[in-house]
Amino acid sequence: MSQTPTESPYRWRAADLEGIRVALAIPARMPAIRAINDAMSDLEQLYPDAIPTARRELDAINAIDTELAGLGPEQLQAPIETRRKAVAADVLPDDGTLPVKKADVIEFDTELLREEITTRYGEGLSIEAALRRQRGSHAQALLLMLPTLANWSRDPQLGGQGSGFTAALERG
C-alpha cells in the first residue's frame, strides 16, 4: 500500500504550523505565521529527513503541555516537610468516634490522640519545573531544525535576544 503525499512522514501535517507556533511561543500575527510557513517549506525542500524528528518534538511538547495543564496545586511546588495537627486515625475505634464515657476519658489523654502535620515547600525542583525543563529542551531541539524562528519566539529561553544555542552541532 503506497502512501499518499499527505501521509508521508517526510511532509508536515496540517496541525504542525499551529503546533510550532505554540511550542515556540510565537505570536499569532500574520508576519509570524508567514515566517513559520516559510521555515517549514524550507525544511521540507532542503532537508525532509528532519521532518519526522521535528514532528516527534512537537508531539512531545504537546504531551508535556497537556500534562502541565492537568497539574494540581500540590504538584506545582516541591514539598520538603509535612506536618498535620489532627486526631491520628489509627488510635480511634473503627467507627471513628472519640471516647464519650467518663471512664474512657480518664483512661485516655486527649493529647495522645493528636497528630500534627505541616507541609513546607522549598526551592526544590517541582513536577512543574521538571516538565518545563523537558519542554524547553524539546523546543530548543525544534529550533535547531528551524533556526530562523528564534527571533520570533516570546520565550526568553528560546528567543534571539537570549544567549543563543548552547547545543553543539555535528555534521557527519
N, C-alpha and C positions, 0 to 999 in steps of 0.2 A: 504494500500500500504506500503510495507516494504522498509526500507532504505537500500541502498547498503552501503558497508563499507566506500566508499569514500564520501558518502553524510551524514554520521553520524556527529552530532555536536560534538562528543567526539573524533574526529580524525582531524588531521591537513589537511589543504588544500594544494594544490600543490604550491601556491604562498606564503605560510606562512614563509618559510625559508628565502626568499629574503625580505619579509616584516619585519621580526625580524632583519635581518642584517641592513636594512636601518633605522629602528626605533631606534635601539640601537647604531648606528654609528659604526658598526663593519666593519673592512676592509675586502675586498673581496679576501682573501687568503685561500688556501686550509685548513690549520690547523684551521682557524677561522670558516670556513664553516662546517668542521667536528665537532667542538665544538658546534655549533648551532644545527646541526643534532642530536648529542648525547643528548643535553639538551631537544630537542623536543621529542626524543624517550623515555627518562627517564620520562618526564611528562606524556606522553601518556600511559606508562606502570604503573607508580606508582600512578598517580592522574589524570585520564582522565576527571574528573568533572571540572577541572580548564581550560581545553582547550577552551570551549565556551567563558569564560571570557577573556582569552588571545587573542582570535580571535577578540572579541569586542574592546579590547585595540588596537590591530593592525589596525582595521578599523578606529578607532577614530584618531590615529596618521596619517594614510593615508589621512583622510579628512582634518586634520589640515595642513599637508604638501601641499596639493592641494590648500588650501585657502592661505597659505603663498606665494606660487608661483604666485598667482594672485594679490598680493598687489601692489598698485602703490606707487610712491614716497611720495605722500601726506599722505599715511596711515602708512608709516614707522616711522613717528615721531608724537608726540602729540603736536598740535598747542596750544599755550597759549594766543596768541594775534594776531589779524588780522587787517591790515590797507592797504588801496589801494588808490593810487593817480590817479584819472581819473575823467572824467565827470560823474556826477551822472545820472543814467538812467532815473529817474523819473522827472527831470527838463527839459528834451529835448522834443521837439514836437514828435508826433507819428512816423514821418518819420525819426527821429534821426539826423536831420540837426541842425547845430548851427545857431544862428541869423546872417543874412547877410546884412540886410538893415541898413543904418546908424541910423535910428530912433530906431531900435531894439537894436543895440549895446549900445546906450545911455541909454536905459531902463534897460539893464542887466549889472551887474558887473560880469565879466567872472570868478572871483574867487568864486562867489557863485555857479557856475556850477561844481566846482571841489569837488571831494570826495577823501579822502586819506585812503588807506587800506594797512597795512603792516602785514605780518604773521611772528610771532616769535615763535620759538619752545623751549620748556623747557625740563626738566628732567622727565616729567610725563610719565605714562605708555601708550605706544603707542599700536595700534592694534597688531603690530608685536610682541611686548614684551608680551602682554597678551596671544597671540596664542602660543608663545614659552613656556610660563609658563605652559599652559594647556598641551602642547605636553610633556614637562618634567614630569608632574605628571602621564600621561599615560605610559610613558616609565619606570618610577620608579615602577609603578604597575606591568608592564610586567616583570621587573627584580625580583620582589618579587616571581613570579612564576617560573622564570628561573635564579636563583641566580648565577649559575656557569658562566654566560655570562658577569658578571660585570667586570671582569678583561680584557675582550676583547674589551670593548667599548672605543671609542676615545672621547666620550663626557665627559668633565671634571666633569659634574654634576652626571654622572652615573658610571664612571669608578671606579675600585677597589682602585686606588690611591686617590680617593676623600674622603669625610667624611663618606662614607658608608650609610647604610639605616637609615632613620630617622622615618620611619613609625613603629608603634607598631604592632606586630603580635600576634593575639589571637588564641588560639586553643579552640574549643568548644566541 
